[in-house]
Amino acid sequence: MTLLTNQYFHGGVWGKLHNLSVRPRVTIGSPVVNNNTLSFTVFRDKGPDVYGSFLIRVTLKDGAGNIVLQPDMKDLSRLPAAQIENAFVAKVKLGRHA
């Protein structure tokens, strides 16, 4: 029964097998650039949030598709914790890799 429900709810019976525990869907929205500071909202909208997600790169492009800003996981891991505002039960926090 466990194997059946796992396969059924993760697409293994019909369609491509997917596992939202391994590869969750994360939505980034409400981007604002103010005084050379980028702010945005990020949340996990599919998959369990018990393990967490890792934001390892952010790419900001202008209207022509040119990269304006692209901090990687090392840059993101150095952000001060005070720059993260948690509004959801599962907290976002800094880690070694992002």
C-alpha positions in Angstrom: 0.0 0.0 0.0 2.8 2.4 0.8 4.6 1.8 -2.5 1.3 2.2 -4.4 0.4 5.6 -2.8 4.0 6.9 -3.2 4.0 6.0 -6.9 0.4 7.3 -7.4 0.9 10.7 -5.7 4.4 11.3 -7.2 3.4 10.5 -10.8 5.0 7.0 -11.1 1.8 5.3 -12.2 0.8 7.8 -14.9 3.3 10.2 -16.3 6.8 11.1 -15.3 7.9 10.2 -11.8 8.5 13.3 -9.7 9.3 13.7 -6.0 8.6 17.1 -4.6 10.6 16.2 -1.5 13.8 16.1 -3.6 12.9 18.8 -6.2 10.2 21.2 -4.7 8.7 24.0 -6.6 9.8 27.4 -5.2 8.2 30.7 -6.3 10.0 34.0 -6.3 7.8 37.1 -6.6 7.3 40.7 -5.8 10.8 41.9 -6.9 11.6 45.5 -5.9 14.8 47.4 -6.5 15.1 50.4 -4.3 18.4 52.3 -3.5 20.5 49.6 -5.2 18.8 47.0 -3.0 16.9 44.0 -4.4 14.1 42.6 -2.3 11.8 39.7 -3.2 9.5 37.1 -1.7 10.4 33.5 -1.9 8.2 30.5 -0.8 7.8 26.8 -1.5 4.4 26.3 -3.1 4.7 22.6 -3.9 6.3 19.9 -1.8 6.7 19.3 1.9 8.5 22.1 3.7 9.9 20.0 6.5 13.4 19.7 5.0 13.8 23.2 3.5 14.9 24.5 0.2 18.1 26.1 -1.0 18.3 29.3 -3.0 21.7 29.0 -4.6 21.6 31.8 -7.2 19.5 34.8 -8.1 19.6 36.4 -11.5 18.2 39.8 -12.2 18.0 40.8 -15.9 17.0 44.1 -17.5 14.4 44.4 -20.2 16.9 43.4 -22.9 17.9 40.2 -21.1 21.3 41.5 -19.9 22.3 40.3 -16.4 22.3 43.2 -14.0 22.9 41.2 -10.8 23.7 37.5 -10.1 24.7 36.7 -6.6 25.7 33.0 -6.2 25.4 30.7 -3.2 28.5 32.1 -1.5 27.2 35.7 -1.8 23.8 34.6 -0.5 25.3 32.8 2.4 27.0 36.0 3.6 23.8 38.0 3.9 23.1 39.3 7.4 20.4 37.2 9.0 18.5 40.5 9.7 17.9 40.8 6.0 15.6 37.8 6.1 12.0 38.4 7.2 10.0 35.2 7.8 6.3 35.3 7.4 5.6 31.6 7.2 5.8 28.7 9.6 8.8 27.0 7.9 11.5 29.6 8.5 14.0 30.7 5.9 17.5 31.0 7.2 21.1 31.3 6.0 23.2 28.2 5.5 26.7 27.3 4.5 25.7 26.9 0.8 23.2 29.7 0.5 
